[in-house]
Amino acid sequence: MGRIFEVRKSKMFARYDRMAKQFSRIGKEIAIAVKAGGPDAENNPALRRCMQNAKSVNMPKDRVEAAIKNAMGKDTSNYEQVLYEGYGPHGVAMLVETATDNTTRTVANVRSHFNKENGNLGNSGSVAFMFKHLGVFKLKNEGQDHDELELELIDAGLEELGEDSEGNLVIRCGFNDFGNMQSALEQKGLEPLSAELEWIPNSLTEVSDEQADDISKLIERLEQDDDVQRVFHNMG
């Protein structure tokens, strides 16, 4: 009985850590969006995106409002978005998105994470060319006609329409078309479950299960860093 309790407690703490990380990531994104475009979501597409994503992870409304209010303060941290590129173990390409108020600290920590897990932090441009920077919208699959929806969204920059493993609709567009696609979905009355800018690999590097474990250790180490927002890779 004691063993079962320990397992349940461990899973509970893991879920709490994951939720806290999600809230922290979105809080920083809200701060960056408000600093850049103001606190009015109607006139700030980046802030609308943040609020959609906050809803998708059940971030309390009062925390979202507090993050917006804090971002308007004079004494708040000015976060800078920095992308780091490198190779993990076994030649897997990796991109690390960060939001930091101290780039000296962040680059030192990210380099240390790579070194400790047999990876190598590269220079700007060393890996990003192996990925596409795309807008990714997820919507509830409510029986929409996919062919019709595809035709309606082509002018907004649609590159791909499909489904994920949970049966949700997944819409992808180019990075520069993100705002156009967001507006097109709003005009159609379609509210995304989430709206993200993601780095999608052009091709995958196949690895064994044992090699995948090595890479996962680096990903986990990076994701535990407070400055790291998200990690992308081309592991197959």
Number of C-alpha atoms within 10 A of each C-alpha: 5 7 8 9 10 11 11 12 12 12 12 12 12 12 12 12 13 14 15 12 18 18 20 16 20 21 24 25 23 27 24 22 22 22 17 12 14 17 20 12 16 8 11 15 18 23 25 19 23 24 22 18 20 23 14 13 14 12 18 11 12 9 13 19 15 12 19 23 14 17 23 15 10 8 8 10 15 16 18 15 17 16 18 23 22 24 20 26 20 17 16 21 25 28 22 21 20 26 22 21 14 13 16 9 11 20 18 10 16 22 17 15 22 21 15 12 17 14 23 21 21 17 10 11 12 14 18 19 10 18 19 14 18 20 25 23 24 21 18 16 14 9 7 10 9 13 9 9 13 16 11 14 20 13 12 19 19 21 15 14 18 13 14 9 6 8 13 16 21 20 22 24 24 20 16 12 18 24 17 18 24 21 15 17 17 12 10 11 9 13 16 21 18 19 25 17 16 18 23 18 20 10 11 14 13 14 15 10 9 9 14 16 13 17 25 16 16 21 21 12 16 22 19 14 15 14 26 24 24 17 19 17 24 19 20 12
